[in-house]
Amino acid sequence: MTSWQIVRIVAGCFILLSLALGIPDSPLFVNQWWLGFTAFVGINLLQSGISKWCLMESILRRLGIRSGN
């Protein structure tokens, strides 16, 4: 797996988990403040799409994961 694939999988998992924890009708509901984490992940995806730089991808590359570009 390449670094960009891992970043997208992790981002998707974070979004789904934070939605499950933040939506009141969810069986996993904890608190609506978890929706802020969803927004945080979305803002970071937007930022990386515009700037073409992602901190997590940089960290994964330093750990030896190939970039796949």
Summary of the structure (lengths in Angstrom):
residues: 69
radius of gyration: 13.9
end to end distance: 12.0
largest distance: 40.9
contacts: 167
relative contact order: 0.21
helix: 67%
strand: 0%
